[in-house]
Amino acid sequence: MLPELGQITLLLALVASLLQTVLPLLGARRGIAPWMATARPAAYAQAILLLAAWVLLTVAFMVQDFSVRYVTDNSNLLLPMVYRITAVWGGHEGSLLLWGFLLACWNGAVAWGSRDVPDVVLARVLGIMGAICFGFLAFLIFTSNPFDRILPMPLDGRDLNPLLQDPGMIVHPPMLYIGYSGFMVPFAFAIAALLDGRIDARWLRWTRPWTNVAWAFLTIGIALGSWWAYAELGWGGWWFWDPVENASFMPWLAGAALIHSQAVTEKRGSFHGWTLLLAIAAFSLSLLGAFLVRSGVLTSVHSFAADPARGLFILVFLGVVVGGSLLLYALRAPDGRGGKPFTATSRETLLLANNLLLVTACAMVLLGTLYPLLADALDLGKISVGPPYFSLLFLVLMAPLVLLLPFGPLTRWQNDAASRPLRMLAPWAVLALVLGAIGFYVAPQGPWKVAMGIAGAVWVAAGTLRFVWVRLRTGSKRFTPEMTGMLLGHLGIAVFLVGALLVEALNVQREVALAPGQTLEMGRDAFVLDGVEHHEGPNYISDRGTVRMLRDDRLVATLHPEKRAYVSGGQVMTESAIQAGVTRDVYVALGEPLGGGAWALRVHVKPFVRWIWAGAFLMALGAFIVAGDRRFRRPPSPRREPSA
């Protein structure tokens, strides 16, 4: 009866989301307090019901209930227990349930954590969130039900996709979906502000912590996905500009712009309309990602095979949410007047430039992702937009952003003399250029990328530390959580620049044929293939290589790359072996047998690759610290509340 109980919990959650939508919104419109008061209990009920559905589906996987079609499609008798549990989100239906459950969790968290928000505002916010949850649950129940039965029950299942049988996939999807679903909160606050007609500093004060938390989780999710692709796919790269990768990157860019815009609006009363539009855009791009992944319009290792009917449902839902919110924005958005005036040499101007660059980069990624699909749909021919387009344009757009980054904290609000921050940063600009030039001349390969990576990282890090020194020297020794988070975020960008540009410039790759006992020489390193042995895992058989890594004839590591053939479907997967380090990774992948005992072996030396993920986690940590600022839990002072 567990699947039937799951069906019931989903239906009850659908009813709860409908009640949460209708009664609070009507109550807010008509001023009926009891109707508005239903928002919180409905949000709690929805979260509890979806948690129950999640547990029931997990139990079905754990006990291998193959009468449930979704379990049959994504598990089998040989699947290890840890992957039975994570298989719950390994396919379309279960990942959608995860997404719906996380939406309900954000729903409940806002209901619990917004006790200082006026009842009428909270009723509108939770009503809007309820409407979004209703759309997701309707899609889940009527097109993608994870509890559908299959009769007669098969004796075994088809197995979980071998790509997903990896530790990275245990944590990557939940983090990513927490970020996606979290952007529902600033979206709901923005729509509530438009409905209320009172667009002021209050809604920013309430929504900034939620935005930072959502963006931080999305950052972690993207970083974990990059790490998983690097370790699992066997090609050694960390980002390929895959359309589904782009689907997660677009809301990240919009979210980064939103975080900075919210700060200006809340502190100075400027950019009200722009901030509202970014809140709508960040969540809309998250929904667009759902359409791209689940509609079947894309071919990607990340996408779910889904039928066109599901894609049509998502497209209609996307049209209603995005079209309706943009229509409301067009009718009710502020006219741009209000806020404190500022000059061209002010922190507001720098943050506006930051926003424009981030949004332009997002539009560039959106165009490159969707244009091939539109060209194909309009019968304009097959067009491929690949990494060269994205890499070049993204570099062109991000270079000015990196250049401006240290100026922001050192420039005063409203008005400042341009010479003051220039004078403070001039020595560090010279230092960055000198070190970049040294990197250019000593780099064994890719001198321009090495120079840009070193110069950019030193410039951002030194400029950020200059701000710290200025505050300490002037006696302002107190660093607020917001300031600390900003510093960590900027330092994270510096660390990321080192990793991203230096690994691209200095990566060394060799593909050779080695027989047991033969050696590959790469500089001071030597790789000796001792042999390849047959190995049996819980649900696969593999050819497991043993490669000794020597440096100056001293053993550094013994690596075991594998070629795994999964028993159920016969799919062959490459399992790389990685000797990880702070300044470089050595990455070894086993290729195909070549006869005579020889094997193809691919060896990469990847300098500073882990700095990419360290930088991302620093940025996420900074966003979490900003979200913890107690100032956001106090209502804004009436004297500081700017008008729209």
Phi and psi in degrees as a GROMACS rama.xvg file:
@    title "Ramachandran Plot"
@    xaxis  label "Phi"
@    yaxis  label "Psi"
@TYPE xy
-60.1421  -43.9043  LEU-2
-60.8457  -37.9552  PRO-3
-66.134  -38.8904  GLU-4
-62.5619  -38.5131  LEU-5
-61.6527  -42.5925  GLY-6
-59.6831  -43.176  GLN-7
-64.2445  -43.3848  ILE-8
-63.3202  -38.0796  THR-9
-65.1758  -42.1715  LEU-10
-65.4188  -40.7862  LEU-11
-65.6317  -37.7963  LEU-12
-63.758  -36.8363  ALA-13
-62.4702  -43.2966  LEU-14
-63.7543  -43.1108  VAL-15
-61.6082  -40.7205  ALA-16
-66.6776  -35.6402  SER-17
-65.9883  -44.5953  LEU-18
-61.9402  -40.63  LEU-19
-64.9288  -26.3023  GLN-20
-80.8936  -50.6413  THR-21
-76.709  -54.8251  VAL-22
-64.3146  -48.8233  LEU-23
-63.5137  -39.183  PRO-24
-67.4031  -41.7782  LEU-25
-66.0492  -40.5842  LEU-26
-62.0344  -40.2011  GLY-27
-66.7574  -35.8212  ALA-28
-71.4184  -38.4853  ARG-29
-99.819  -2.82421  ARG-30
72.4233  33.1869  GLY-31
-99.4136  103.791  ILE-32
-61.0187  -44.1726  ALA-33
-59.8864  -35.4851  PRO-34
-67.9775  -40.8201  TRP-35
-63.5541  -33.3106  MET-36
-69.2882  -13.5097  ALA-37
-75.124  -12.3144  THR-38
-62.0085  -47.6153  ALA-39
-65.0466  -54.3137  ARG-40
-60.048  -34.4178  PRO-41
-65.7422  -39.3506  ALA-42
-65.0617  -43.1214  ALA-43
-63.6059  -43.553  TYR-44
-61.0861  -41.8038  ALA-45
-62.8685  -43.1897  GLN-46
-63.7787  -41.9642  ALA-47
-66.5569  -42.1158  ILE-48
-65.3712  -41.5154  LEU-49
-72.7523  -30.3983  LEU-50
-62.2196  -42.8739  LEU-51
-61.8332  -42.7928  ALA-52
-61.653  -41.4079  ALA-53
-61.9445  -44.9739  TRP-54
-64.1884  -41.3898  VAL-55
-63.4955  -40.8696  LEU-56
-68.2861  -37.601  LEU-57
-62.6038  -42.5442  THR-58
-62.4984  -39.9422  VAL-59
-59.4355  -38.0893  ALA-60
-70.5042  -40.4835  PHE-61
-65.3942  -37.4986  MET-62
-92.5066  2.89408  VAL-63
56.3628  55.9742  GLN-64
-81.9772  90.2224  ASP-65
-77.7684  3.83164  PHE-66
-75.7548  -13.1525  SER-67
-91.6361  119.355  VAL-68
-55.7484  -41.1354  ARG-69
-64.923  -37.5388  TYR-70
-65.1436  -43.0576  VAL-71
-60.8263  -38.9433  THR-72
-74.7155  -19.5712  ASP-73
-131.123  20.5666  ASN-74
-156.41  167.833  SER-75
-156.804  177.79  ASN-76
-65.7854  -24.8755  LEU-77
-90.5575  -6.8817  LEU-78
-67.4238  127.06  LEU-79
-59.1914  153.076  PRO-80
-58.9252  -40.0185  MET-81
-61.6775  -35.6925  VAL-82
-83.8913  -18.5707  TYR-83
-64.4153  -40.5522  ARG-84
-69.3029  -45.321  ILE-85
-76.7375  -15.2384  THR-86
-64.5169  -15.9503  ALA-87
-55.0515  -35.9183  VAL-88
-109.322  22.6884  TRP-89
-83.0816  -11.5876  GLY-90
-130.587  -178.356  GLY-91
-60.3154  -52.8257  HIS-92
-64.3335  -45.8716  GLU-93
-69.5275  -38.0348  GLY-94
-66.6256  -32.7206  SER-95
-69.0161  -37.5429  LEU-96
-62.9711  -41.466  LEU-97
-58.9399  -44.9729  LEU-98
-62.2782  -45.8741  TRP-99
-62.2644  -40.4049  GLY-100
-63.0163  -42.095  PHE-101
-69.248  -35.2223  LEU-102
-58.8642  -42.7612  LEU-103
-66.4079  -34.3628  ALA-104
-65.2775  -44.0668  CYS-105
-62.046  -38.6269  TRP-106
-57.0494  -51.5667  ASN-107
-66.0926  -37.112  GLY-108
-64.6665  -40.6255  ALA-109
-66.1184  -40.8968  VAL-110
-61.4534  -37.9652  ALA-111
-79.5875  -39.8184  TRP-112
-95.1563  8.56963  GLY-113
-119.396  46.2026  SER-114
-74.39  -17.9179  ARG-115
-89.4603  -3.64655  ASP-116
-79.6899  134.081  VAL-117
-54.5  146.333  PRO-118
-58.1125  -39.3262  ASP-119
-68.5991  -37.1625  VAL-120
-68.8755  -45.9993  VAL-121
-63.3991  -36.2809  LEU-122
-61.2002  -42.8755  ALA-123
-66.8465  -43.3015  ARG-124
-61.4721  -49.7664  VAL-125
-69.5198  -30.8281  LEU-126
-64.0927  -42.15  GLY-127
-65.9712  -43.3334  ILE-128
-62.9482  -36.863  MET-129
-62.7946  -38.2505  GLY-130
-64.8003  -39.8427  ALA-131
-65.7616  -43.5298  ILE-132
-62.3574  -37.9599  CYS-133
-61.3164  -43.2295  PHE-134
-61.9215  -43.64  GLY-135
-64.9124  -42.6166  PHE-136
-68.0307  -37.1144  LEU-137
-62.8365  -42.2371  ALA-138
-61.8596  -42.9883  PHE-139
-64.4166  -48.165  LEU-140
-72.9495  -43.0805  ILE-141
-92.3989  -17.1451  PHE-142
-125.879  -18.043  THR-143
-143.85  42.7768  SER-144
-68.7352  120.701  ASN-145
-75.4905  -8.20598  PRO-146
-103.096  10.9141  PHE-147
-59.234  137.563  ASP-148
-85.8202  155.863  ARG-149
-129.095  122.737  ILE-150
-130.9  138.03  LEU-151
-70.5239  154.571  PRO-152
-70.0286  126.314  MET-153
-70.0132  160.046  PRO-154
-80.2298  -20.5137  LEU-155
-150.206  163.293  ASP-156
-102.041  179.135  GLY-157
-85.3639  -14.8931  ARG-158
93.5846  152.621  ASP-159
-74.6285  140.362  LEU-160
-47.3602  123.708  ASN-161
-56.1948  -29.5201  PRO-162
-57.8144  -29.0632  LEU-163
-91.2286  -3.79712  LEU-164
-89.3106  69.8026  GLN-165
-151.768  143.657  ASP-166
-56.1535  -31.7804  PRO-167
-61.2513  -34.2114  GLY-168
-79.4739  -7.78734  MET-169
-71.1589  -37.9505  ILE-170
-109.458  -23.8766  VAL-171
-62.9693  -54.5831  HIS-172
-61.1703  -43.6146  PRO-173
-59.6907  -42.7178  PRO-174
-62.7817  -42.7449  MET-175
-63.5153  -45.0848  LEU-176
-70.8676  -30.1977  TYR-177
-61.7583  -41.9143  ILE-178
-66.1737  -48.3208  GLY-179
-53.5567  -53.8725  TYR-180
-68.605  -28.3262  SER-181
-65.2091  -27.5513  GLY-182
-69.4949  -8.55347  PHE-183
-62.4179  -30.5766  MET-184
-68.3692  -55.4254  VAL-185
-61.9702  -31.2198  PRO-186
-61.3829  -47.0519  PHE-187
-65.7575  -40.2856  ALA-188
-64.2807  -38.7649  PHE-189
-64.7047  -45.4141  ALA-190
-65.3025  -38.4598  ILE-191
-63.0613  -39.9195  ALA-192
-64.2657  -39.2266  ALA-193
-66.626  -40.376  LEU-194
-65.789  -39.2028  LEU-195
-71.4361  -28.2439  ASP-196
77.0268  4.90785  GLY-197
-116.648  95.3388  ARG-198
-106.935  101.25  ILE-199
-141.72  -166.569  ASP-200
-68.6311  -17.4036  ALA-201
-63.1304  -48.05  ARG-202
-66.9239  -29.3916  TRP-203
-68.5511  -41.8969  LEU-204
-59.7429  -39.6685  ARG-205
-74.7512  -32.5724  TRP-206
-96.3958  -16.9688  THR-207
-59.5087  -44.2488  ARG-208
-60.9041  -40.6552  PRO-209
-64.2082  -39.6584  TRP-210
-63.7427  -43.4705  THR-211
-64.9149  -40.1519  ASN-212
-65.6024  -44.4383  VAL-213
-61.1299  -44.7745  ALA-214
-65.1294  -38.2859  TRP-215
-63.1523  -44.5187  ALA-216
-65.4997  -38.6448  PHE-217
-64.4724  -38.8418  LEU-218
-60.3103  -46.1774  THR-219
-63.3348  -42.0392  ILE-220
-62.2091  -43.3384  GLY-221
-65.1295  -42.6971  ILE-222
-62.6493  -42.0546  ALA-223
-66.2395  -36.763  LEU-224
-65.2085  -39.0881  GLY-225
-63.5224  -44.7264  SER-226
-63.159  -41.2391  TRP-227
-62.7342  -45.9368  TRP-228
-62.4668  -39.9004  ALA-229
-61.5295  -44.6577  TYR-230
-82.3179  -30.4349  ALA-231
-100.045  -35.8825  GLU-232
-79.7113  -14.1335  LEU-233
83.8376  3.0068  GLY-234
-101.003  -11.7968  TRP-235
84.0911  3.49128  GLY-236
-95.1324  163.447  GLY-237
-113.806  -11.0866  TRP-238
-161.459  131.827  TRP-239
-122.577  4.24112  PHE-240
56.2194  36.471  TRP-241
-64.0812  144.087  ASP-242
-55.217  -34.023  PRO-243
-78.0727  -31.0344  VAL-244
-61.3342  -42.9511  GLU-245
-61.6868  -32.6995  ASN-246
-62.8215  -29.921  ALA-247
-87.0804  -27.6365  SER-248
-74.5233  -32.5535  PHE-249
-63.5763  -49.3786  MET-250
-65.3045  -26.2001  PRO-251
-64.5179  -45.5448  TRP-252
-63.425  -44.9945  LEU-253
-63.8741  -37.5026  ALA-254
-66.2918  -38.9073  GLY-255
-62.7726  -42.5146  ALA-256
-63.1235  -39.9422  ALA-257
-63.2355  -42.706  LEU-258
-58.2061  -45.2451  ILE-259
-70.8566  -38.1531  HIS-260
-67.424  -38.5858  SER-261
-59.7085  -38.749  GLN-262
-62.1932  -43.2514  ALA-263
-66.2664  -44.1311  VAL-264
-65.0577  -42.5107  THR-265
-70.618  -35.4642  GLU-266
-87.904  -38.4196  LYS-267
-116.724  -9.11152  ARG-268
79.2966  12.0787  GLY-269
-102.837  165.264  SER-270
66.6161  26.3867  PHE-271
-55.4908  -53.5173  HIS-272
-63.0855  -39.3789  GLY-273
-63.2339  -42.2059  TRP-274
-65.1182  -42.1399  THR-275
-59.9319  -43.3958  LEU-276
-65.5621  -38.897  LEU-277
-66.8324  -36.382  LEU-278
-62.7833  -40.321  ALA-279
-66.4963  -42.0953  ILE-280
-66.872  -41.149  ALA-281
-61.2335  -45.1257  ALA-282
-74.2112  -35.6841  PHE-283
-61.9953  -39.7425  SER-284
-69.0137  -30.2386  LEU-285
-64.087  -42.4411  SER-286
-66.2891  -37.125  LEU-287
-61.1112  -38.2344  LEU-288
-60.1812  -39.2633  GLY-289
-62.3664  -40.6392  ALA-290
-64.6566  -45.5273  PHE-291
-63.5511  -39.1987  LEU-292
-75.1714  -33.6806  VAL-293
-111.589  -1.87517  ARG-294
-88.526  -16.1585  SER-295
86.0916  4.77396  GLY-296
-79.9615  -14.571  VAL-297
-115.531  147.878  LEU-298
-109.591  114.329  THR-299
-156.322  153.242  SER-300
-67.5026  -16.3909  VAL-301
-94.6193  -15.6183  HIS-302
-87.1394  159.462  SER-303
-97.9459  136.861  PHE-304
-73.252  117.713  ALA-305
-137.794  153.095  ALA-306
-82.4299  160.213  ASP-307
-59.8992  -28.8694  PRO-308
-61.9742  -39.0604  ALA-309
-65.1819  -42.5545  ARG-310
-60.7671  -38.5968  GLY-311
-64.6829  -41.816  LEU-312
-60.0647  -47.3316  PHE-313
-63.9318  -38.939  ILE-314
-63.9648  -41.3093  LEU-315
-65.5455  -44.504  VAL-316
-60.8414  -43.8758  PHE-317
-60.9241  -42.7764  LEU-318
-62.8639  -41.1338  GLY-319
-65.7213  -48.3917  VAL-320
-66.7937  -52.6788  VAL-321
-70.9346  -47.5014  VAL-322
-62.0676  -43.7381  GLY-323
-64.1721  -42.6432  GLY-324
-68.3199  -38.404  SER-325
-69.3923  -34.9882  LEU-326
-64.2478  -45.0362  LEU-327
-61.6102  -40.8195  LEU-328
-61.6053  -43.2681  TYR-329
-62.0101  -34.4213  ALA-330
-83.4546  -32.6915  LEU-331
-120.79  -1.22881  ARG-332
-64.7349  149.166  ALA-333
-65.7947  157.266  PRO-334
-83.9798  1.1771  ASP-335
95.1541  -12.1642  GLY-336
-80.8701  160.855  ARG-337
100.547  171.905  GLY-338
83.6559  164.706  GLY-339
-81.296  137.981  LYS-340
-66.8414  153.405  PRO-341
-146.343  157.545  PHE-342
-101.164  178.966  THR-343
-67.9555  -24.8008  ALA-344
-106.229  71.4289  THR-345
-144.216  165.165  SER-346
-65.8027  -34.1377  ARG-347
-58.3671  -42.2538  GLU-348
-65.0536  -41.604  THR-349
-63.7938  -40.318  LEU-350
-70.0043  -32.545  LEU-351
-64.859  -42.8962  LEU-352
-61.9815  -40.6035  ALA-353
-56.6239  -46.5899  ASN-354
-62.2173  -45.7832  ASN-355
-63.4615  -38.8778  LEU-356
-67.9223  -42.5861  LEU-357
-64.9008  -42.8518  LEU-358
-68.4747  -37.8849  VAL-359
-64.2549  -41.2895  THR-360
-61.6451  -41.2421  ALA-361
-62.5595  -43.1621  CYS-362
-64.2409  -36.7526  ALA-363
-63.1599  -43.5986  MET-364
-66.4343  -41.1126  VAL-365
-61.3816  -44.6509  LEU-366
-63.2501  -46.4713  LEU-367
-65.6042  -28.367  GLY-368
-80.0124  -41.6728  THR-369
-90.6702  -25.2832  LEU-370
-59.2854  -43.6232  TYR-371
-60.1322  -35.5201  PRO-372
-68.7057  -43.1641  LEU-373
-66.8013  -40.1498  LEU-374
-62.4391  -40.3802  ALA-375
-67.6379  -42.4291  ASP-376
-65.2315  -33.6291  ALA-377
-90.7935  9.33149  LEU-378
59.6746  40.7711  ASP-379
-95.6756  5.53616  LEU-380
103.607  166.404  GLY-381
-82.9641  121.322  LYS-382
-123.399  131.835  ILE-383
-110.675  126.417  SER-384
-113.407  112.033  VAL-385
-116.468  -168.899  GLY-386
-52.6324  -37.4303  PRO-387
-56.475  -42.2012  PRO-388
-62.5597  -52.2412  TYR-389
-65.3087  -45.68  PHE-390
-63.3289  -45.202  SER-391
-65.5774  -51.5501  LEU-392
-67.5235  -36.4489  LEU-393
-65.9139  -39.6731  PHE-394
-62.9178  -42.8815  LEU-395
-61.9053  -38.8624  VAL-396
-80.0881  -32.9572  LEU-397
-83.267  -22.3324  MET-398
-59.1597  -47.7357  ALA-399
-62.3318  -34.6252  PRO-400
-63.2975  -44.9628  LEU-401
-63.1471  -39.3434  VAL-402
-62.9601  -39.1161  LEU-403
-82.9076  -18.2431  LEU-404
-53.9635  -49.7294  LEU-405
-67.5359  -20.7283  PRO-406
-70.4751  -32.2752  PHE-407
-54.3685  -57.8127  GLY-408
-64.5076  -25.8456  PRO-409
-89.2643  -9.69752  LEU-410
-95.6455  139.411  THR-411
-77.8153  156.891  ARG-412
-67.4002  153.322  TRP-413
70.1059  -54.9332  GLN-414
-158.88  139.645  ASN-415
-154.901  154.616  ASP-416
-79.2915  127.383  ALA-417
-59.2921  -28.64  ALA-418
-68.2838  -25.4935  SER-419
-67.2717  -57.9617  ARG-420
-65.1281  -31.7793  PRO-421
-62.2921  -41.8908  LEU-422
-64.8023  -39.728  ARG-423
-68.7413  -32.5677  MET-424
-97.3307  -9.43683  LEU-425
-56.7521  -46.599  ALA-426
-60.4855  -35.6255  PRO-427
-75.2882  -29.1872  TRP-428
-65.5222  -41.9512  ALA-429
-63.4816  -44.9162  VAL-430
-58.7905  -44.4455  LEU-431
-62.9545  -42.3907  ALA-432
-66.3151  -39.8045  LEU-433
-65.0449  -47.3024  VAL-434
-65.7981  -37.3047  LEU-435
-62.3555  -40.756  GLY-436
-65.0763  -40.338  ALA-437
-61.5009  -43.6524  ILE-438
-60.2849  -38.3046  GLY-439
-60.8162  -43.1145  PHE-440
-81.5925  -25.3637  TYR-441
-97.5431  -9.93656  VAL-442
-65.324  130.847  ALA-443
-71.406  -20.5562  PRO-444
-161.057  163.404  GLN-445
53.477  49.6264  GLY-446
-61.2368  -35.9152  PRO-447
-66.8927  -41.6869  TRP-448
-67.7597  -38.0773  LYS-449
-62.2538  -45.9528  VAL-450
-62.0467  -44.7532  ALA-451
-66.0454  -39.9451  MET-452
-63.8098  -46.3148  GLY-453
-69.0794  -48.4954  ILE-454
-62.8022  -44.5517  ALA-455
-63.586  -43.7302  GLY-456
-66.7453  -43.389  ALA-457
-64.8  -40.919  VAL-458
-61.0909  -48.0294  TRP-459
-68.5157  -46.1567  VAL-460
-65.9136  -45.5381  ALA-461
-66.373  -39.5746  ALA-462
-64.1284  -38.2814  GLY-463
-66.36  -43.9058  THR-464
-68.4468  -27.9233  LEU-465
-63.17  -38.0172  ARG-466
-62.719  -42.3945  PHE-467
-60.7495  -44.8273  VAL-468
-62.8713  -40.3871  TRP-469
-60.63  -44.3633  VAL-470
-66.5441  -40.8118  ARG-471
-67.4175  -38.7129  LEU-472
-69.7101  -33.1536  ARG-473
-86.9268  4.05967  THR-474
87.905  0.104258  GLY-475
-87.17  76.5745  SER-476
-82.6972  -7.08517  LYS-477
-88.1063  125.925  ARG-478
-112.078  115.35  PHE-479
-67.6283  160.319  THR-480
-56.1915  -36.6222  PRO-481
-63.0919  -41.4303  GLU-482
-69.1913  -42.5029  MET-483
-62.289  -43.0774  THR-484
-61.9331  -40.818  GLY-485
-61.375  -44.2246  MET-486
-61.9615  -44.1184  LEU-487
-64.8889  -40.532  LEU-488
-61.3287  -43.9538  GLY-489
-68.4037  -39.1699  HIS-490
-65.1038  -34.5733  LEU-491
-61.0714  -37.7499  GLY-492
-64.6925  -40.5265  ILE-493
-61.5535  -45.0931  ALA-494
-64.1547  -41.6356  VAL-495
-61.1441  -41.6439  PHE-496
-60.1439  -41.5847  LEU-497
-58.7856  -49.3201  VAL-498
-65.0096  -49.0719  GLY-499
-66.33  -44.9161  ALA-500
-81.4355  -38.5667  LEU-501
-72.5171  -34.5797  LEU-502
-69.5355  -33.4672  VAL-503
-69.501  -35.3274  GLU-504
-80.0543  -40.4762  ALA-505
-104.857  1.28705  LEU-506
-58.2713  130.727  ASN-507
-117.435  129.253  VAL-508
-130.788  135.487  GLN-509
-133.56  134.433  ARG-510
-119.206  119.566  GLU-511
-136.578  165.225  VAL-512
-104.372  121.551  ALA-513
-125.251  136.418  LEU-514
-96.6632  158.502  ALA-515
-52.5926  130.978  PRO-516
96.294  -16.0053  GLY-517
-83.941  159.554  GLN-518
-126.89  140.576  THR-519
-106.984  123.362  LEU-520
-97.8114  128.581  GLU-521
-135.791  92.3579  MET-522
64.2509  -127.815  GLY-523
-80.6723  -8.43721  ARG-524
-96.0856  146.806  ASP-525
-131.75  139.133  ALA-526
-120.861  117.698  PHE-527
-109.451  120.597  VAL-528
-84.1314  109.132  LEU-529
-79.3203  -25.6135  ASP-530
154.774  173.636  GLY-531
-128.584  124.883  VAL-532
-118.405  154.869  GLU-533
-75.9217  136.104  HIS-534
-139.145  141.862  HIS-535
-115.191  126.185  GLU-536
-102.011  -174.101  GLY-537
-64.1338  -34.1668  PRO-538
-140.329  24.933  ASN-539
-154.416  161.711  TYR-540
-119.826  149.663  ILE-541
-144.245  156.885  SER-542
-97.728  117.067  ASP-543
-113.439  114.078  ARG-544
-85.0287  156.729  GLY-545
-123.708  114.713  THR-546
-122.366  119.869  VAL-547
-90.737  129.389  ARG-548
-103.131  121.778  MET-549
-116.307  143.137  LEU-550
-127.552  119.802  ARG-551
52.9742  44.352  ASP-552
65.3743  16.0641  ASP-553
-112.499  132.935  ARG-554
-66.9466  124.491  LEU-555
-101.592  -43.4719  VAL-556
-160.984  155.833  ALA-557
-115.06  118.841  THR-558
-109.741  147.988  LEU-559
-129.691  76.9657  HIS-560
-70.1579  152.336  PRO-561
-134.902  155.734  GLU-562
-117.066  110.98  LYS-563
-103.658  134.912  ARG-564
-113.422  116.378  ALA-565
-80.3959  136.523  TYR-566
-63.6407  -41.8708  VAL-567
-68.3132  -47.5631  SER-568
-113.395  -5.87262  GLY-569
74.543  10.912  GLY-570
-68.5426  138.779  GLN-571
-105.034  128.76  VAL-572
-122.739  144.575  MET-573
-93.6547  122.279  THR-574
-108.515  107.498  GLU-575
-74.932  158.925  SER-576
-115.547  131.297  ALA-577
-126.73  127.559  ILE-578
-99.808  100.17  GLN-579
-85.2335  146.197  ALA-580
-150.462  168.458  GLY-581
-68.9749  -39.783  VAL-582
-101.273  -12.1525  THR-583
-166.115  155.525  ARG-584
-112.674  143.634  ASP-585
-109.508  123.451  VAL-586
-121.67  120.23  TYR-587
-122.743  128.567  VAL-588
-127.765  138.466  ALA-589
-90.4496  130.524  LEU-590
-95.0616  -139.329  GLY-591
-96.9938  152.898  GLU-592
-67.4721  140.265  PRO-593
-113.789  4.87873  LEU-594
91.0219  151.919  GLY-595
67.0354  22.5314  GLY-596
82.6413  -4.67662  GLY-597
-83.624  152.065  ALA-598
-133.399  148.544  TRP-599
-75.1958  134.082  ALA-600
-132.037  131.088  LEU-601
-114.865  124.306  ARG-602
-123.342  127.432  VAL-603
-116.879  141.187  HIS-604
-113.149  116.795  VAL-605
-120.463  95.2691  LYS-606
-67.7821  135.675  PRO-607
60.509  20.5599  PHE-608
-64.3101  -32.8379  VAL-609
-73.563  -13.5998  ARG-610
-67.9048  -24.3078  TRP-611
-59.265  -50.0743  ILE-612
-76.8138  -31.786  TRP-613
-63.0384  -40.7929  ALA-614
-63.5401  -41.1723  GLY-615
-62.4617  -41.6837  ALA-616
-71.0933  -30.3892  PHE-617
-64.2217  -42.6799  LEU-618
-61.044  -44.0869  MET-619
-63.8775  -41.6311  ALA-620
-60.8593  -41.6495  LEU-621
-59.9738  -41.4667  GLY-622
-65.7318  -39.5439  ALA-623
-62.5516  -40.9922  PHE-624
-65.4588  -41.4678  ILE-625
-59.8974  -43.2127  VAL-626
-61.9852  -26.1323  ALA-627
-84.2195  1.9794  GLY-628
-62.7  123.309  ASP-629
-64.7351  -21.7067  ARG-630
-57.4378  -31.9253  ARG-631
-72.2448  -14.9213  PHE-632
-93.8228  4.81869  ARG-633
-110.942  139.61  ARG-634
-66.0486  147.221  PRO-635
-65.1968  145.981  PRO-636
-67.2405  136.724  SER-637
-56.483  -33.5231  PRO-638
-71.5194  -20.4126  ARG-639
-100.762  0.878017  ARG-640
-81.919  105.969  GLU-641
-75.1266  153.994  PRO-642
-93.9477  155.308  SER-643
